Amino acid sequence: MKVDDLKKGTRILQANGWEADLLDSKKGTTRLAKVYGIYTECGSIYAHNIVKYKDTDGYWKSDVEYSKSQLDCKQLNDSMGF
């Protein structure tokens, strides 16, 4: 599934291992999410950090696909050491 197709309310898993709930249904390089990490916070996350999502049956799916702009953003972040 494309990251841009993930809807508001979807539970996701980020590359750092933290879970989050998407708070928007927008497309692009960033998404708004409620992140459950050391603290629970709301804010923007990079779309390329989404590695899994929960489907309607409650199972984690890892068939995440990124757009060209999201992959370009990832490459830029990686080159800067983020």
C-alpha positions in Angstrom: 0.0 0.0 0.0 1.2 3.5 -0.8 1.9 5.7 2.2 -0.3 8.4 0.6 -3.2 6.0 0.7 -3.0 5.4 4.5 -6.1 7.1 6.1 -6.6 9.1 9.3 -6.8 6.8 12.3 -4.4 4.1 10.9 -1.9 2.7 13.4 1.6 2.7 12.0 5.0 1.6 13.0 8.0 3.9 12.5 11.5 2.9 11.6 12.7 3.7 15.1 10.2 1.2 16.6 7.6 3.6 17.9 3.9 3.3 17.1 1.7 6.1 16.0 -1.8 7.0 14.9 -2.2 9.0 11.8 -4.1 12.2 12.4 -4.5 13.2 8.7 -5.2 11.7 5.3 -2.9 14.1 3.4 -0.3 13.1 0.8 3.3 14.3 0.7 6.6 13.9 2.4 5.3 14.5 6.0 2.2 13.2 7.9 0.6 14.4 11.1 0.7 11.7 13.8 0.2 11.0 17.5 3.4 9.2 18.4 3.7 6.8 21.3 7.3 7.0 22.2 9.0 8.0 25.5 6.2 10.5 25.7 3.0 10.7 23.7 3.2 13.7 21.4 1.5 15.0 18.2 3.5 16.3 15.3 4.8 15.9 11.8 6.7 12.8 10.9 8.4 11.9 7.6 6.4 9.6 5.4 9.5 7.5 4.6 9.8 6.6 8.3 6.6 4.5 8.1 7.6 0.9 7.8 4.4 -1.0 8.7 0.7 -0.3 9.2 -2.2 -2.2 10.9 -4.9 -3.4 8.5 -8.6 -3.6 9.5 -8.1 -7.1 10.9 -5.4 -5.8 13.3 -2.5 -7.5 11.6 0.8 -5.6 10.8 1.4 -5.2 7.1 4.8 -4.3 5.7 3.9 -3.8 2.0 4.6 0.0 2.3 5.4 1.8 -0.9 6.8 5.3 -1.2 6.4 8.0 -3.9 9.4 9.4 -5.8 9.3 12.6 -3.7 9.2 10.6 -0.4 12.3 8.6 -1.6 14.1 11.8 -2.6 13.4 13.2 0.9 14.7 10.0 2.5 17.9 10.2 0.3 18.4 13.9 1.3 17.9 13.1 5.0 20.3 10.1 4.8 23.0 12.2 3.1 22.7 14.8 6.0 23.0 12.1 8.6 19.4 12.2 10.0 
